[in-house]
Amino acid sequence: MTTLAQPTAEVNATTPRPQNISRSMSAWRRRLLIGIVVAYAALLILAPLTALVSGAFAKGIGASFTALRDPAVFSAFLLTLYIAFITVAVHALFGTVLAWVLVRYRFRGHWLLNGVIDLPFAVSPVVVGYMLLLLFGRTGVLAPVLEALNIKVAFAVPGMILATLFVTLPFMAREVMPVLEAFGVEQEQAAATLGASGWQTFWMVTFPALRWGFIYGVILTFARALGEFGAVLVIGGGVQGRTETVTLFIYRALDERQYVGAYSAALVLGLLSLALVVGTEFLRKRENR
Amino acid sequence: MTNIPLVTAQNTPRRAPWGRWGIQSAAWTYVTLMLLIPLAVIFQDGLRGGLGELWQSVTSPIAWSALRLTLWTSALMAVVNAIMGTLTAFVLVRYNFPGKGLLNAIVDLPLAIPTLVTGVMLVVLYGPQSFIGAWLKDQMNWKIIFAPPGIVLALLFVNFPFVVRAVQPVLQRLDRESEVAAATLGAGSVTIFWRVILPALWLPIASGALLSFARAIGEFGAIVIVAGNIPLRSQTAAVYVFGEVESANRQGASAMSIVMLSLAFTLVLFVDWLRKRGRKDSEE
């Protein structure tokens, strides 16, 4: 499902056209089809995007900046970035391990492990938050253990990190796996034959080859973590100044009819995710050239 | 869930067997802790009272209407997405026109934008305070926001890439010779599309549409903003679960969660099976 990763090859349209169709009719059909698709994409995707930009600046750029300078917004951005960084750190390590195990080893239960890591794509974020609440909540399964250790997970940052980890689990493995598969084992075997240790082989041969899969996985995980809403809302509760991420701030601001603040924060968040994904794509295309 | 060619490093020299066991168990532990235990807990909680009680909670009027609304809006989205996604992929693969690169980039945009932000965008555009929203309400008495049309629009936005990106690569690899042959035999281009191109594309279209349907069942961020939370009118299954969790009704929340999870997992497994079958067909 992480189709973002595949750069689409441009196909030229100079292939011979069936001769018996009258040229004018096919040109007319061509124009009609292109028109329909462009109109659809413009209405569905671009119009709302433009509306958000104009909504954020409806009271002038100054008002938007004032709204963004609210300390609640600042602390929300800090918390969002904090959660996203921890999520990326955990998945960068374990996601790569997971990809490695799935590509390089055959074992009983391989199909299960491989199938299971796609599940978060199909689980509703609300259900993710609720699951964690059942585990870590006040009446949750692990409540006695947590109380004994005096750790707070639900309605606190650790729970929100767990929720974000769940939601972003597939990205890293799914980006690294195809690259690892394509790379094969010959070069590693050559390195090993030349006397390199396992670690040396990994860091000097395998990892450089995986670089783009790894970077892309990290960026997608990070972008997805920035935008997570439902799961962190349920497990975190969105307490202002304590468990309020940017998405939760936007939700509260809309509720309190602070439209300029909500729209401006939404715009900043959207642009941030967009810049990350588009920027990586751009870098990769340039390197491929 | 992809079928991976067997590439093993087991006979690479110098890799101690304990390293292999260690790394495998690390992967299993990670997945078990992160995914399997939380999923198991929800099934255990929802099935405590047996299937009968689960059925009763799901068929209570408010829950049932939320489930029905979710299913029909998702199904409508999947159908529109299948048609428009195929058309978009066709135009992107077969035609050259100014702005094609931009259109190709726009297709991926929804994957990069947080779904909550998508919801906010739609409210700004069609909400009661907006020009369009007010006009539609005054002139046509037609409501988009806080009503089902808004839900369908949000789902279409969020799931736009799935059919396009499933169909595009298949269409690119499609052999043009059979089309030329059909044309030589006197088939018009409409006949060629229906009889030659479409049969080759049904698998990616179906899997893209079904995957977007599976995702739509659980969509929350975009919908909670667009649809509001009006029971029996614009409350979807995910929003219903949220409400039940907020009001500490565990029975209702767990029951609906299990139904959503089962539906989504069945769909994902079915798509996986379809793809495997498709691959086998093409190998033969």
Interface residues (C-beta under 8 A of the other chain):
Chain A: M1 T3 L4 Q6 T8 A9 E10 V11 N12 A13 T15 P16 P18 Q19 N20 I21 S26 R29 R30 L33 I34 I36 V37 V38 Y40 A41 L44 I45 L46 A47 P48 L49 A51 L52 S54 G55 F94 V97 L98 W100 V101 L102 V103 R104 Y105 R106 F107 G109 L113 N114 G115 V116 I117 D118 L119 P120 F121 A122 V123 S124 P125 V126 V127 V128 G129 Y130 M131 L132 L133 L134 L135 V141 L165 F166 L169 M177 E181 G184 V185 E188 Q189 A192 T193 S197 G198 A223 L226 G227 E228 F229 G230 L233 V234 T247 I250 Y251 L254 Y259 A262 Y263 A266 L269 G270 S273 L274 L276 V277 V278
Chain B: M1 T2 I4 P5 L6 V7 T8 A9 Q10 T12 P13 R14 R15 G19 R20 I23 Q24 A26 A27 W28 Y30 V31 M34 L35 L36 I37 P38 L39 V41 I42 D45 M84 L87 T88 F90 V91 L92 V93 R94 Y95 N96 F97 G99 K100 L103 N104 A105 I106 V107 D108 L109 P110 L111 A112 I113 P114 T115 L116 V117 T118 V120 M121 L122 V123 V124 L125 Q129 S130 L153 L156 F157 F160 P161 F162 R165 A166 Q168 P169 Q172 R176 E179 V180 A182 A183 T184 G186 G188 S189 I192 L211 A214 R215 I217 G218 E219 F220 G221 V224 I225 A237 A238 V239 V241 F242 V245 R250 A253 S254 S257 M260 L261 A264 F265 L267 V268 L269 D272
